[in-house]
């Protein structure tokens, strides 16, 4: 058995003397692991980093075996993000969510292409990439059967002034429909509706929104928390909010009902 395909490295862990078990995401083969002999060596360490885009080759005698992996670098996303704390946190968060949420060896081409697009955008700046990350997480929820319904207000049926999402149903709610219950709802960032603006407050709202449903519907049914890297990204953005407040800029507000985001 053998395949060669473009892939994203999602996770690595040491194995034996100098080896790694690497988990990749490909379009056709989904989340797929293999043994990279010598992957922990000085010569290969930069290649086998989560977030990197590679051309991977997997070989095994039988389809259900772990198999051997080799790869060539296509885009060194991990190295490019290393000097930007927020970019590196976003890259690690996306890889950790994909690695933990996707079923093994099950194709999810939209999620693969969305993650490639996010990684490409990340090289242009986090202000462009973080909205893409939120949209990618919303697509991931939909691919796994937990899609959000942002088409119309769940209370009034209106398609205008949608500003919130019900934490129970995942349906959009307008400002008029929310009424006195607004404080109990999750904020809907305008960029998820193809509108502006998009800044740190909207990124926090978006990650809190998708994080709530990932934690409840994807990881909750596995009796697992959100990945640590995803929580770290939220912590970094929360720190930025604290900095905004200290400077008098204010924050996005919101209660604590839907922790961890």
C-alpha positions as CSV (number, residue, x, y, z in Angstrom):
1,X,0.0,0.0,0.0
2,X,1.3,3.5,-0.9
3,X,0.1,7.0,-1.5
4,X,1.7,10.4,-2.2
5,X,-0.3,13.6,-1.5
6,X,-0.1,17.2,-0.3
7,X,-0.5,17.2,3.4
8,X,-0.6,19.4,6.5
9,X,1.4,18.2,9.6
10,X,-1.0,18.3,12.5
11,X,0.9,16.7,15.3
12,X,4.2,14.9,16.1
13,X,5.3,12.8,19.0
14,X,8.6,11.0,19.7
15,X,8.9,7.3,18.9
16,X,12.0,5.2,19.5
17,X,15.5,6.5,18.9
18,X,15.2,9.6,16.7
19,X,11.9,8.7,15.2
20,X,8.5,10.5,15.2
21,X,4.9,9.4,14.8
22,X,3.4,12.2,12.7
23,X,-0.2,12.9,12.1
24,X,-1.1,14.5,8.8
25,X,-4.2,15.8,7.1
26,X,-4.7,15.1,3.4
27,X,-7.6,15.7,1.0
28,X,-8.2,12.1,0.1
29,X,-6.9,10.2,3.1
30,X,-8.1,12.5,5.9
31,X,-6.3,12.5,9.2
32,X,-3.6,9.9,8.8
33,X,-0.6,8.9,10.9
34,X,2.7,7.3,10.1
35,X,6.2,6.7,11.4
36,X,8.9,9.2,10.2
37,X,12.2,7.5,10.8
38,X,14.8,10.0,11.8
39,X,12.2,12.7,12.0
40,X,13.5,14.0,15.3
41,X,17.1,14.3,14.0
42,X,18.7,17.8,13.5
43,X,18.4,17.4,9.8
44,X,14.7,16.7,9.7
45,X,13.4,18.6,12.8
46,X,12.4,21.7,10.9
47,X,10.4,19.7,8.4
48,X,8.3,17.8,10.9
49,X,6.6,20.7,12.6
50,X,2.8,21.2,13.0
51,X,1.4,23.6,10.5
52,X,3.9,22.9,7.7
53,X,2.6,22.0,4.3
54,X,4.5,19.1,2.8
55,X,4.4,16.6,0.0
56,X,4.0,13.3,1.9
57,X,4.6,9.7,1.0
58,X,3.1,6.9,3.0
59,X,4.1,3.2,2.5
60,X,2.8,0.1,4.3
61,X,2.5,-3.6,3.5
62,X,-1.2,-3.6,4.7
63,X,-3.7,-0.8,4.8
64,X,-4.4,-1.0,8.6
65,X,-0.7,-0.7,9.5
66,X,0.9,2.5,10.9
67,X,3.2,2.7,7.8
68,X,6.3,4.7,7.1
69,X,6.2,8.4,6.2
70,X,8.6,10.6,4.3
71,X,8.0,14.2,3.1
72,X,9.4,17.2,1.3
73,X,8.7,20.8,2.4
74,X,6.2,22.8,0.4
75,X,5.6,25.8,2.8
76,X,7.4,26.2,6.2
77,X,4.4,27.7,8.0
78,X,5.8,26.9,11.5
79,X,9.0,28.7,10.9
80,X,7.3,31.7,9.4
81,X,4.9,32.0,12.4
82,X,7.7,31.6,15.0
83,X,8.3,35.3,15.5
84,X,4.6,36.3,15.9
85,X,3.2,35.0,19.1
86,X,-0.4,35.3,18.0
87,X,0.2,33.8,14.6
88,X,2.0,30.8,16.1
89,X,-0.8,30.3,18.7
90,X,-3.4,30.4,15.9
91,X,-1.5,27.9,13.8
92,X,-1.1,25.5,16.7
93,X,-4.7,25.9,17.7
94,X,-6.0,25.0,14.2
95,X,-3.7,22.0,13.9
96,X,-4.7,20.8,17.4
97,X,-8.4,21.1,16.7
98,X,-8.1,19.2,13.4
99,X,-6.0,16.5,15.0
100,X,-8.4,15.9,17.9
101,X,-11.7,16.4,16.1
102,X,-11.5,14.7,12.8
103,X,-12.1,10.9,12.5
104,X,-9.0,8.9,11.5
105,X,-8.6,8.2,7.8
106,X,-11.9,9.8,6.8
107,X,-11.8,12.3,4.0
108,X,-13.0,15.8,4.7
109,X,-11.8,17.7,1.6
110,X,-13.5,21.0,2.5
111,X,-11.7,21.0,5.9
112,X,-8.4,20.2,4.3
113,X,-8.7,23.0,1.7
114,X,-9.9,25.4,4.3
115,X,-7.0,24.7,6.6
116,X,-4.6,25.2,3.6
117,X,-6.2,28.5,2.9
118,X,-5.9,29.6,6.5
119,X,-2.2,28.7,6.6
120,X,-1.6,30.6,3.4
121,X,-3.5,33.7,4.7
122,X,-1.6,33.5,8.0
123,X,1.6,34.4,6.1
124,X,-0.1,37.7,5.2
125,X,-1.0,38.6,8.7
126,X,-3.2,37.6,11.7
127,X,-5.7,40.3,11.0
128,X,-6.7,38.4,7.8
129,X,-6.1,34.9,9.1
130,X,-8.1,34.9,12.4
131,X,-11.5,35.5,10.7
132,X,-10.5,32.6,8.4
133,X,-9.8,30.4,11.4
134,X,-13.3,31.1,12.9
135,X,-14.9,30.4,9.5
136,X,-12.9,27.2,9.2
137,X,-14.0,26.1,12.7
138,X,-17.6,26.8,11.7
139,X,-17.1,24.6,8.5
140,X,-15.6,21.9,10.7
141,X,-18.7,21.9,12.9
142,X,-20.9,21.6,9.8
143,X,-18.8,18.8,8.3
144,X,-19.2,16.9,11.6
145,X,-22.9,17.4,11.7
146,X,-23.1,20.3,14.1
147,X,-23.5,23.3,11.7
148,X,-24.6,26.7,12.9
149,X,-27.8,28.2,11.3
150,X,-27.1,31.8,10.6
151,X,-29.7,32.3,7.9
152,X,-32.4,34.0,9.9
153,X,-33.5,34.9,13.4
154,X,-34.8,32.0,15.4
155,X,-37.3,34.2,17.2
156,X,-38.7,36.6,14.5
157,X,-37.6,34.9,11.2
158,X,-36.0,38.2,10.1
159,X,-32.8,38.1,8.2
160,X,-31.8,41.6,9.3
161,X,-29.6,42.8,12.2
162,X,-28.5,39.3,13.2
163,X,-26.2,39.9,16.2
164,X,-26.3,36.8,18.4
165,X,-26.4,33.0,18.4
166,X,-28.4,30.8,20.7
167,X,-25.9,28.6,22.8
168,X,-28.5,25.8,22.8
169,X,-29.7,25.6,19.2
170,X,-26.9,27.2,17.3
171,X,-29.4,29.5,15.5
172,X,-28.9,33.2,14.8
173,X,-30.9,35.8,16.8
174,X,-31.5,39.4,15.8
175,X,-31.2,42.3,18.3
176,X,-34.9,42.7,18.3
177,X,-35.5,39.0,18.9
178,X,-32.9,38.8,21.7
179,X,-34.5,41.5,23.8
180,X,-33.7,41.1,27.5
181,X,-32.0,37.8,26.8
182,X,-29.2,39.3,24.9
183,X,-26.7,38.9,27.8
184,X,-27.3,35.1,27.7
185,X,-26.6,34.7,24.0
186,X,-23.3,34.3,22.2
187,X,-22.2,37.3,20.1
188,X,-22.2,36.8,16.3
189,X,-19.3,38.6,14.7
190,X,-20.3,40.4,11.5
191,X,-17.5,38.8,9.4
192,X,-19.3,35.4,9.7
193,X,-22.1,37.0,7.8
194,X,-19.8,38.4,5.2
195,X,-19.8,41.9,6.8
196,X,-17.4,44.1,8.7
197,X,-15.8,45.0,11.0
198,X,-13.1,42.5,11.9
199,X,-10.8,43.2,14.8
200,X,-9.7,41.7,18.1
201,X,-13.1,42.0,19.7
202,X,-14.8,40.3,16.8
203,X,-12.1,37.6,16.7
204,X,-12.7,36.9,20.4
205,X,-16.5,36.7,19.8
206,X,-16.0,34.4,16.9
207,X,-13.6,32.0,18.7
208,X,-15.9,32.0,21.7
209,X,-18.9,31.1,19.5
210,X,-17.2,28.2,17.7
211,X,-15.4,27.2,20.8
212,X,-18.6,26.8,22.7
213,X,-20.1,24.4,20.1
214,X,-16.7,22.5,19.6
215,X,-16.5,22.0,23.4
216,X,-20.1,20.9,23.7
217,X,-20.8,18.9,20.5
218,X,-17.4,17.6,19.3
219,X,-15.1,17.2,22.3
220,X,-17.9,17.0,24.9
221,X,-19.2,13.8,23.4
222,X,-15.7,12.4,23.6
223,X,-15.5,13.5,27.3
224,X,-12.5,15.6,26.4
225,X,-11.8,19.3,26.8
226,X,-10.9,21.7,24.0
227,X,-7.2,21.1,23.0
228,X,-4.7,23.0,25.2
229,X,-3.4,24.9,22.1
230,X,-7.0,26.2,21.4
231,X,-7.4,27.4,25.0
232,X,-4.0,29.1,24.7
233,X,-5.1,31.1,21.7
234,X,-8.2,32.3,23.7
235,X,-5.9,33.2,26.6
236,X,-3.7,35.3,24.3
237,X,-6.7,37.2,22.9
238,X,-8.1,37.7,26.4
239,X,-4.8,39.2,27.3
240,X,-5.1,41.6,24.4
241,X,-8.5,42.6,25.6
242,X,-7.1,43.3,29.0
243,X,-4.5,45.5,27.4
244,X,-7.2,47.3,25.4
245,X,-9.1,48.1,28.5
246,X,-6.0,49.3,30.3
247,X,-5.5,51.7,27.4
248,X,-9.1,52.9,27.6
249,X,-10.2,51.1,24.4
250,X,-12.8,48.8,26.0
251,X,-13.5,45.2,25.2
252,X,-16.3,43.0,23.7
253,X,-17.9,42.3,27.1
254,X,-20.0,39.3,27.7
255,X,-20.6,37.0,30.7
256,X,-18.9,33.8,31.8
257,X,-21.7,31.4,31.0
258,X,-19.9,29.8,28.0
259,X,-16.4,29.2,29.3
260,X,-13.7,28.3,28.3
261,X,-14.4,30.9,25.6
